Amino acid sequence: MTLKLSTLAILLGLGMGLPQIYGILKPVQFAAGVRKFPRSVPWGWALMFLGTAWFLWNLSQESIADFASLKSYLLLGFAAIGLGTCIFVKDFLAVRGLAVVLLLLAKLMVDTGRPALGETSWVLVIQVWAYGLVVAGMWFTVSPWRLRDLLEWGTATEMRVRVGCAFRLAFGLFVAILGVTKF
């Protein structure tokens, strides 16, 4: 099954943009929820499970000739790492799970956009965003408290919440419109 770039752009744009409406309308409640995220164990389990399952699916789709005989052991080992992380590394688990999902999402964005690079330069919006996600994913993996600090700064005042949400909503709608019109 291959995801079309237009579908991905619409999903990414709406997925990014729609939650921002809540932040614009109810900035205090939005900020309170956002501040709880980095240390949220339920979000951590959900994101780590999503990231582990997605990674295992990607690995199962790869043809690794050199490691074909070890593929089942690799799948089992990576599944154990995902579960073990949830059990033994609960500090900032949500941030770590988000970092894994960001890296996998970036891979999907780059892989989906690559074939369309020759057709339109608007694909670079998706590609640059993907590489931004890679940098964020690596940065939050190495120092997960940075996301907490960034979220604290971004939600310090109602004005920051509204401006940040408005910017993300505009970007999300822009990407969704690209999906409808250019891809």
C-alpha positions as CSV (number, residue, x, y, z in Angstrom):
1,M,0.0,0.0,0.0
2,T,1.4,3.3,-1.1
3,L,0.3,6.6,0.4
4,K,-0.2,9.4,-2.1
5,L,1.6,12.7,-1.3
6,S,-1.7,14.6,-1.6
7,T,-3.4,12.4,1.0
8,L,-0.4,12.7,3.3
9,A,-0.3,16.5,3.0
10,I,-4.0,16.8,3.8
11,L,-3.7,14.4,6.8
12,L,-0.6,16.2,8.1
13,G,-2.1,19.7,7.5
14,L,-5.3,18.9,9.2
15,G,-3.6,16.9,12.0
16,M,-1.4,19.8,12.7
17,G,-4.0,22.5,12.3
18,L,-7.2,21.4,13.8
19,P,-6.0,21.0,17.4
20,Q,-4.8,24.6,17.3
21,I,-8.4,25.9,17.1
22,Y,-8.9,24.7,20.7
23,G,-5.7,26.6,21.7
24,I,-7.0,29.8,20.1
25,L,-10.4,29.5,21.7
26,K,-9.3,28.2,25.2
27,P,-5.7,29.1,25.7
28,V,-5.6,28.5,29.4
29,Q,-7.0,25.0,29.2
30,F,-4.8,24.2,26.2
31,A,-1.7,25.5,28.0
32,A,-2.5,23.4,31.1
33,G,-2.8,20.2,28.9
34,V,0.3,20.9,27.0
35,R,2.4,21.5,30.2
36,K,1.3,18.0,31.5
37,F,2.4,16.2,28.3
38,P,6.2,15.7,28.9
39,R,5.7,13.6,32.0
40,S,2.4,12.0,31.0
41,V,2.7,8.2,31.4
42,P,-0.5,7.4,29.4
43,W,0.8,9.5,26.5
44,G,4.2,7.9,26.9
45,W,2.8,4.4,26.7
46,A,0.6,5.3,23.7
47,L,3.4,7.0,21.8
48,M,6.0,4.4,22.6
49,F,3.6,1.6,21.5
50,L,2.8,3.5,18.3
51,G,6.5,4.1,17.6
52,T,7.5,0.6,18.4
53,A,4.8,-1.0,16.3
54,W,5.5,1.4,13.4
55,F,9.2,0.7,13.6
56,L,8.6,-3.1,13.7
57,W,6.3,-2.8,10.7
58,N,9.0,-0.8,8.8
59,L,11.6,-3.4,9.7
60,S,9.4,-6.3,8.7
61,Q,9.0,-4.7,5.2
62,E,12.7,-4.3,4.6
63,S,14.6,-7.0,2.8
64,I,17.8,-7.3,4.8
65,A,19.8,-9.9,2.9
66,D,22.7,-9.8,5.3
67,F,20.4,-10.2,8.4
68,A,17.6,-12.4,6.9
69,S,18.3,-15.3,9.2
70,L,18.3,-12.9,12.2
71,K,15.2,-10.9,11.2
72,S,12.9,-12.6,13.7
73,Y,15.4,-12.1,16.5
74,L,15.7,-8.4,15.5
75,L,12.0,-7.9,15.6
76,L,11.7,-9.6,19.0
77,G,14.7,-7.6,20.3
78,F,13.3,-4.2,19.2
79,A,9.8,-5.1,20.6
80,A,11.5,-5.9,23.9
81,I,13.3,-2.5,23.8
82,G,10.1,-0.7,23.2
83,L,8.3,-2.5,26.1
84,G,11.4,-2.2,28.3
85,T,11.5,1.5,27.7
86,C,7.9,1.9,29.0
87,I,8.7,-0.1,32.1
88,F,12.2,1.1,33.0
89,V,12.5,4.6,31.5
90,K,9.3,6.3,32.7
91,D,10.9,9.8,33.1
92,F,9.9,11.9,30.2
93,L,8.5,8.8,28.5
94,A,6.0,10.8,26.5
95,V,8.8,12.9,25.0
96,R,10.8,9.9,24.1
97,G,7.8,8.2,22.5
98,L,7.1,11.5,20.6
99,A,10.7,11.6,19.4
100,V,10.4,8.1,18.0
101,V,7.1,8.9,16.3
102,L,8.6,12.2,14.8
103,L,11.5,10.3,13.3
104,L,9.2,7.7,11.8
105,L,6.8,10.3,10.5
106,A,9.8,12.1,8.9
107,K,10.8,8.9,7.1
108,L,7.3,8.6,5.8
109,M,7.2,12.2,4.7
110,V,10.6,12.0,2.9
111,D,9.8,8.6,1.3
112,T,6.3,9.8,0.1
113,G,7.6,13.1,-1.2
114,R,10.8,11.9,-3.0
115,P,9.0,10.6,-6.2
116,A,7.3,14.0,-6.6
117,L,10.4,16.1,-6.3
118,G,10.7,16.4,-10.1
119,E,7.1,17.4,-10.5
120,T,6.7,20.4,-8.2
121,S,9.1,22.3,-5.9
122,W,6.3,22.6,-3.4
123,V,7.3,19.1,-2.2
124,L,10.2,20.9,-0.5
125,V,7.8,22.2,2.1
126,I,7.1,18.6,3.2
127,Q,10.8,17.6,2.9
128,V,12.1,20.6,4.9
129,W,9.4,20.0,7.5
130,A,10.5,16.3,7.7
131,Y,14.1,17.2,8.2
132,G,13.0,19.6,11.0
133,L,11.2,16.7,12.6
134,V,14.4,14.6,12.4
135,V,16.4,17.3,14.2
136,A,13.6,17.7,16.8
137,G,13.4,13.9,17.2
138,M,17.1,13.5,17.8
139,W,17.3,16.6,20.0
140,F,14.3,15.4,22.2
141,T,15.8,11.9,22.4
142,V,19.1,13.2,23.7
143,S,17.6,15.8,26.0
144,P,13.9,15.3,26.6
145,W,13.7,18.1,29.2
146,R,14.2,20.6,26.4
147,L,10.7,19.9,25.1
148,R,9.3,20.5,28.6
149,D,11.2,23.8,28.7
150,L,10.0,24.8,25.2
151,L,6.4,24.0,26.1
152,E,6.7,26.0,29.3
153,W,8.0,29.0,27.4
154,G,5.4,28.6,24.6
155,T,2.5,28.5,27.1
156,A,3.8,31.1,29.6
157,T,1.1,33.7,28.5
158,E,-2.2,33.5,26.8
159,M,-0.8,35.6,24.0
160,R,2.0,33.2,23.3
161,V,-0.4,30.3,23.2
162,R,-2.7,32.1,20.8
163,V,0.1,33.3,18.5
164,G,1.7,29.9,18.5
165,C,-1.6,28.2,17.8
166,A,-2.4,30.7,15.0
167,F,0.9,30.1,13.4
168,R,0.6,26.3,13.5
169,L,-3.0,26.5,12.3
170,A,-2.0,28.7,9.3
171,F,0.9,26.3,8.5
172,G,-1.4,23.2,8.8
173,L,-4.0,24.8,6.5
174,F,-1.2,25.8,4.1
175,V,0.0,22.2,3.9
176,A,-3.5,20.8,3.5
177,I,-4.2,23.3,0.7
178,L,-1.0,22.2,-1.0
179,G,-2.3,18.6,-0.7
180,V,-5.5,19.6,-2.5
181,T,-4.1,21.9,-5.1
182,K,-0.4,21.1,-5.9
183,F,0.1,17.4,-5.1
